[in-house]
Amino acid sequence: MKNKLNSLALFASKIDRQRIQVFFVVLSLAMLVLGVGAPDDGGYSSR
């Protein structure tokens, strides 16, 4: 268990801030393209 925690800490220390920022930029652009959270236009009209 201690060895797994050490390997996880080593992996986390290799990730730098710039890679995290790039990841979030790509993720936000993908969500924008897919329209996640966009209101759905139901096409309701008065009769």
Protein Blocks (a to p, Z undefined) as FASTA:
>chain_A
ZZmmmmmmmmmmmpcfklmmmmmmmmmmmmmmnopoiacdehpacZZ
